[in-house]
Amino acid sequence: MHAQNYLIFVLLAIIILFFDKITKYTNFYDYPDKKRKIHNKPVSKLGGIIVFLIGLNIFFYEFLNGEWNLKFFFLLIVTYISIAFLSIIDDYKQVSPNVRLLLNASILFLFFSINIDFSIDNLNFTSLSKSINLNQGNIFFSVLCVLLLSNAINLADGFNGNSISHLIFWYLILYNINIINNYFHMLNLILLILILIYNLKNKTFIGNNGTAAVGFFISVLIINNYNNNFITSVELIFLIFLIPGMDMLRVFLIRIYNNKNPFISDNQHLHHFIIKAYSKKVVLPIYLSISFTPFISTYVLNEKYYLYLLIFYIFIYILIIYFLKNKIKNV
């Protein structure tokens, strides 16, 4: 590790030690409204700042280990901070979803336009032995991917532990066995597990600032791995994010069909259906089992079957939604 990494870890330690005092001083709470936010008392959203700092530390670590040049790293950090700052304002003042989307898209478009070599140029479908060149659409596609992932995480964040558990899972996927032999990654994992515990105990939420941070830095790491051929299959990326992505797509289509703003919250998500069909106690294990299984299945199948695996799990997701809806009707 480098001095910058140690400094950020020290800052994280200070935030955790004075967690309640910092939250109170900044008034960074999620207040219940007895409608969608049904928690009994104000809950700290400082968990999102901790997640943001973990992502920042990862970016510094990659840069200091020679992964990126100075120009790219500077623009990356400016973009990351800009997105986080906008989300913090949203957590305080509730910015219009349309305005937030437009601003985030503009920030991302500028980032990928300047760093055009980092954008996604080709879609490699290993199952079909086919590659699609995006040509001039590479910047728009890259921006869209980051926005979609951020929104998918935001929608999954409606139940304690869900988004952070996914972050831990994705982190493990991206760094694989290297985490075990690396103190830097182990410390990050410990911090994420600590925030997960805080979240499960209703001591903190990660808020919009946390989900935006996760969406951006996981996207950057995925694109980096893809461009460097550590991830060679588009199908594999779909399998990693399949369930949060499918749930987002389904909810958006339902809202649009009902002439509603697709970015206005409701209770039609997968975790809501599990709660109504069973109980809150089983939501996390059921959701995570459904979400993690598609990727775990790739360990037992050759990549030439990934497209069939993808189609299979899309079908399974549809069946699960159908089953849960029927069960809710009969409860």
C-alpha positions as CSV (number, residue, x, y, z in Angstrom):
1,M,0.0,0.0,0.0
2,H,1.0,3.6,-0.5
3,A,0.8,6.7,1.8
4,Q,-2.4,7.9,0.2
5,N,-4.1,4.6,0.9
6,Y,-3.1,4.7,4.5
7,L,-4.4,8.3,4.8
8,I,-7.8,7.3,3.4
9,F,-8.0,4.3,5.8
10,V,-7.2,6.7,8.7
11,L,-10.0,9.0,7.5
12,L,-12.4,6.0,7.3
13,A,-11.4,4.9,10.8
14,I,-12.1,8.4,12.2
15,I,-15.6,8.5,10.5
16,I,-16.4,5.1,12.0
17,L,-15.2,6.0,15.5
18,F,-17.2,9.2,15.5
19,F,-20.0,7.9,13.3
20,D,-22.9,9.2,15.4
21,K,-21.4,12.6,16.2
22,I,-20.5,13.3,12.5
23,T,-24.0,12.3,11.4
24,K,-25.6,14.5,14.0
25,Y,-23.3,17.5,13.2
26,T,-24.0,17.2,9.5
27,N,-27.7,16.3,9.9
28,F,-27.1,13.5,7.4
29,Y,-30.1,11.4,8.2
30,D,-32.8,9.6,6.3
31,Y,-36.0,10.7,7.8
32,P,-39.1,8.4,7.8
33,D,-42.1,9.7,6.0
34,K,-44.5,6.9,6.9
35,K,-45.2,6.2,3.2
36,R,-42.2,4.7,1.4
37,K,-39.7,5.3,4.2
38,I,-41.3,3.3,7.1
39,H,-38.3,3.1,9.5
40,N,-39.2,4.2,13.0
41,K,-36.5,6.9,13.5
42,P,-34.0,8.9,11.5
43,V,-31.2,6.7,10.2
44,S,-27.7,7.9,9.3
45,K,-26.7,8.0,5.6
46,L,-23.0,8.2,6.4
47,G,-22.6,4.6,5.2
48,G,-22.7,6.0,1.6
49,I,-19.8,8.3,2.4
50,I,-17.8,5.4,3.7
51,V,-18.6,3.4,0.5
52,F,-17.6,6.4,-1.6
53,L,-14.2,6.6,0.3
54,I,-13.6,2.9,-0.2
55,G,-14.1,3.4,-4.0
56,L,-11.8,6.4,-3.9
57,N,-9.2,4.4,-2.2
58,I,-9.5,1.6,-4.8
59,F,-8.9,4.2,-7.6
60,F,-5.8,5.6,-5.8
61,Y,-4.5,2.0,-5.3
62,E,-5.0,1.2,-9.0
63,F,-3.3,4.4,-10.1
64,L,-0.4,4.1,-7.7
65,N,0.2,0.6,-8.9
66,G,0.6,1.8,-12.5
67,E,-2.9,0.8,-13.8
68,W,-3.8,4.3,-15.2
69,N,-1.9,7.4,-16.3
70,L,-2.1,10.7,-14.5
71,K,-4.5,12.4,-17.0
72,F,-7.0,9.5,-16.9
73,F,-6.8,9.3,-13.1
74,F,-7.4,13.0,-12.6
75,L,-10.5,13.0,-14.8
76,L,-11.7,9.8,-13.1
77,I,-11.5,11.4,-9.7
78,V,-13.1,14.6,-10.8
79,T,-16.0,12.6,-12.3
80,Y,-16.3,10.4,-9.3
81,I,-16.4,13.3,-6.9
82,S,-18.9,15.2,-9.1
83,I,-21.3,12.3,-9.2
84,A,-21.0,11.8,-5.5
85,F,-21.5,15.5,-4.8
86,L,-24.6,15.6,-6.9
87,S,-26.0,12.5,-5.0
88,I,-25.2,14.1,-1.6
89,I,-27.2,17.2,-2.6
90,D,-30.0,14.8,-3.7
91,D,-29.9,13.1,-0.3
92,Y,-30.2,16.5,1.4
93,K,-32.6,18.3,-0.9
94,Q,-34.2,15.6,-3.1
95,V,-33.2,16.7,-6.6
96,S,-35.8,15.9,-9.4
97,P,-35.1,12.4,-10.8
98,N,-35.1,13.9,-14.4
99,V,-32.6,16.6,-13.4
100,R,-30.4,14.2,-11.6
101,L,-30.4,11.8,-14.6
102,L,-29.5,14.6,-17.1
103,L,-26.7,15.9,-14.9
104,N,-25.2,12.5,-14.3
105,A,-25.5,11.6,-18.0
106,S,-23.7,14.9,-18.9
107,I,-20.9,14.3,-16.4
108,L,-20.4,10.7,-17.7
109,F,-20.6,11.8,-21.3
110,L,-17.8,14.3,-20.7
111,F,-15.7,11.7,-19.0
112,F,-16.0,9.1,-21.8
113,S,-15.6,11.8,-24.5
114,I,-12.3,12.9,-23.1
115,N,-11.2,9.3,-22.3
116,I,-12.6,7.7,-25.5
117,D,-10.0,4.9,-25.4
118,F,-11.6,3.8,-22.1
119,S,-15.2,3.5,-23.5
120,I,-16.6,0.2,-24.6
121,D,-15.8,-0.2,-28.3
122,N,-16.8,-3.9,-29.0
123,L,-19.3,-6.3,-27.6
124,N,-17.7,-9.8,-27.6
125,F,-20.3,-12.6,-27.5
126,T,-18.2,-15.7,-26.9
127,S,-21.2,-18.0,-27.1
128,L,-21.8,-16.9,-30.7
129,S,-18.1,-16.3,-31.5
130,K,-19.2,-12.8,-32.7
131,S,-18.0,-9.3,-32.0
132,I,-20.1,-6.2,-32.6
133,N,-18.3,-2.9,-33.2
134,L,-20.1,0.0,-31.6
135,N,-18.3,2.6,-33.8
136,Q,-19.5,6.1,-33.0
137,G,-22.0,4.7,-30.5
138,N,-19.4,3.6,-28.0
139,I,-19.6,6.8,-25.8
140,F,-23.4,6.7,-25.6
141,F,-23.3,2.9,-24.8
142,S,-20.7,3.4,-22.1
143,V,-22.7,6.2,-20.5
144,L,-25.9,4.1,-20.7
145,C,-24.2,1.1,-19.0
146,V,-23.1,3.2,-16.0
147,L,-26.5,4.8,-15.6
148,L,-28.3,1.5,-15.8
149,L,-26.1,-0.1,-13.2
150,S,-26.4,2.9,-10.9
151,N,-30.2,2.8,-11.2
152,A,-30.3,-1.0,-10.7
153,I,-28.3,-0.7,-7.5
154,N,-30.5,2.2,-6.3
155,L,-33.7,0.1,-6.9
156,A,-32.2,-2.9,-5.0
157,D,-31.3,-0.6,-2.1
158,G,-34.8,-0.7,-0.8
159,F,-34.1,-3.5,1.7
160,N,-31.3,-3.4,4.3
161,G,-28.2,-5.4,3.3
162,N,-29.2,-5.9,-0.3
163,S,-27.0,-3.4,-2.2
164,I,-24.0,-3.8,0.2
165,S,-24.1,-7.6,-0.1
166,H,-24.1,-7.2,-3.9
167,L,-21.2,-4.8,-3.7
168,I,-19.2,-7.3,-1.6
169,F,-20.0,-10.1,-4.1
170,W,-19.0,-8.0,-7.1
171,Y,-15.8,-6.9,-5.3
172,L,-14.9,-10.6,-4.7
173,I,-15.6,-11.4,-8.4
174,L,-13.5,-8.5,-9.7
175,Y,-10.4,-9.2,-7.6
176,N,-10.9,-12.9,-7.1
177,I,-8.3,-14.8,-5.1
178,N,-6.0,-11.7,-5.0
179,I,-8.1,-10.4,-2.1
180,I,-6.9,-13.1,0.3
181,N,-3.2,-12.3,-0.2
182,N,-3.6,-8.5,-0.3
183,Y,-3.9,-6.5,2.9
184,F,-5.4,-3.5,1.0
185,H,-8.4,-5.5,-0.3
186,M,-8.8,-7.4,3.0
187,L,-9.2,-4.1,4.8
188,N,-11.7,-2.9,2.3
189,L,-13.7,-6.1,2.7
190,I,-13.6,-5.7,6.5
191,L,-15.0,-2.2,6.2
192,L,-17.7,-3.3,3.8
193,I,-18.7,-6.1,6.1
194,L,-18.8,-3.6,9.0
195,I,-21.1,-1.2,7.0
196,L,-23.2,-4.3,6.1
197,I,-23.7,-5.0,9.8
198,Y,-24.5,-1.4,10.5
199,N,-27.0,-1.5,7.6
200,L,-28.6,-4.7,8.8
201,K,-29.0,-3.2,12.3
202,N,-30.7,-0.1,10.8
203,K,-27.8,2.1,12.0
204,T,-27.0,3.4,8.6
205,F,-28.3,3.5,5.0
206,I,-25.9,4.2,2.1
207,G,-28.4,6.6,0.4
208,N,-28.3,7.9,-3.1
209,N,-24.7,9.0,-2.6
210,G,-23.7,5.4,-1.8
211,T,-25.6,3.8,-4.7
212,A,-24.2,6.4,-7.1
213,A,-20.7,5.7,-5.9
214,V,-21.1,1.9,-6.2
215,G,-22.6,2.3,-9.7
216,F,-19.7,4.4,-10.9
217,F,-16.7,2.6,-9.4
218,I,-18.0,-0.9,-10.1
219,S,-18.6,0.2,-13.7
220,V,-15.1,1.6,-14.0
221,L,-13.6,-1.7,-12.7
222,I,-15.8,-3.8,-15.0
223,I,-14.9,-1.7,-18.1
224,N,-11.2,-1.8,-17.1
225,N,-11.3,-5.6,-16.7
226,Y,-13.2,-5.9,-20.0
227,N,-10.9,-3.6,-22.0
228,N,-7.9,-5.5,-20.6
229,N,-9.4,-8.9,-21.5
230,F,-9.7,-10.1,-17.9
231,I,-13.4,-10.4,-18.7
232,T,-13.8,-11.6,-22.3
233,S,-17.5,-12.2,-22.5
234,V,-20.4,-9.8,-22.6
235,E,-22.6,-12.7,-21.5
236,L,-20.6,-13.0,-18.3
237,I,-21.1,-9.4,-17.5
238,F,-24.9,-9.8,-18.0
239,L,-24.9,-12.8,-15.7
240,I,-23.1,-10.9,-13.0
241,F,-25.7,-8.1,-13.0
242,L,-28.7,-10.1,-14.3
243,I,-31.2,-10.1,-11.5
244,P,-30.9,-6.4,-10.4
245,G,-30.9,-5.5,-14.1
246,M,-33.9,-7.6,-14.9
247,D,-35.8,-6.2,-11.9
248,M,-35.0,-2.7,-12.9
249,L,-36.1,-3.3,-16.5
250,R,-39.4,-4.9,-15.4
251,V,-40.2,-2.1,-13.0
252,F,-39.4,0.6,-15.5
253,L,-41.6,-1.0,-18.2
254,I,-44.5,-1.3,-15.7
255,R,-44.2,2.3,-14.7
256,I,-44.0,3.5,-18.3
257,Y,-47.0,1.3,-19.3
258,N,-48.9,2.9,-16.4
259,N,-47.9,6.4,-17.6
260,K,-45.7,7.0,-14.5
261,N,-42.2,8.4,-14.3
262,P,-39.9,5.4,-14.4
263,F,-37.6,7.0,-11.8
264,I,-40.4,7.6,-9.2
265,S,-40.2,4.9,-6.4
266,D,-42.9,2.3,-5.8
267,N,-43.3,-1.1,-4.1
268,Q,-43.1,-3.3,-7.2
269,H,-39.6,-4.6,-6.8
270,L,-38.5,-8.2,-6.3
271,H,-37.8,-7.7,-2.6
272,H,-41.3,-6.2,-2.1
273,F,-42.9,-9.3,-3.6
274,I,-40.8,-11.6,-1.3
275,I,-41.9,-9.5,1.7
276,K,-45.6,-9.8,0.8
277,A,-45.4,-13.5,-0.1
278,Y,-43.3,-14.5,2.9
279,S,-41.7,-12.1,5.5
280,K,-38.9,-9.6,5.9
281,K,-36.8,-12.3,7.6
282,V,-36.3,-14.3,4.5
283,V,-35.9,-11.5,1.9
284,L,-32.1,-11.2,2.0
285,P,-31.3,-14.9,1.7
286,I,-33.9,-15.5,-1.0
287,Y,-32.9,-12.4,-3.0
288,L,-29.2,-13.0,-2.8
289,S,-29.6,-16.7,-3.7
290,I,-31.6,-15.7,-6.8
291,S,-29.1,-12.9,-7.7
292,F,-25.8,-14.7,-7.2
293,T,-26.7,-18.1,-8.7
294,P,-26.4,-17.0,-12.4
295,F,-22.7,-16.0,-12.0
296,I,-21.9,-19.0,-9.7
297,S,-23.2,-21.3,-12.4
298,T,-20.5,-20.1,-14.8
299,Y,-17.9,-22.0,-12.7
300,V,-19.4,-25.3,-13.9
301,L,-20.1,-24.5,-17.5
302,N,-17.9,-23.6,-20.4
303,E,-18.2,-20.0,-21.7
304,K,-19.7,-21.2,-25.0
305,Y,-22.9,-22.0,-23.0
306,Y,-23.2,-18.6,-21.3
307,L,-25.9,-17.3,-23.7
308,Y,-28.0,-20.4,-23.0
309,L,-27.4,-19.8,-19.3
310,L,-28.5,-16.2,-19.6
311,I,-31.7,-17.1,-21.4
312,F,-32.4,-19.8,-18.8
313,Y,-32.0,-17.5,-15.8
314,I,-34.2,-14.8,-17.5
315,F,-36.9,-17.4,-17.8
316,I,-36.3,-18.4,-14.2
317,Y,-36.6,-14.8,-13.1
318,I,-40.0,-14.5,-14.9
319,L,-41.2,-17.6,-13.3
320,I,-40.2,-16.4,-9.8
321,I,-42.1,-13.1,-10.3
322,Y,-45.1,-15.0,-11.6
323,F,-45.0,-17.4,-8.6
324,L,-44.6,-14.6,-6.1
325,K,-47.5,-12.6,-7.5
326,N,-49.8,-15.7,-7.4
327,K,-48.7,-16.4,-3.8
328,I,-49.4,-12.8,-2.8
329,K,-53.0,-13.1,-4.2
330,N,-53.6,-16.2,-2.1
331,V,-52.1,-14.9,1.1
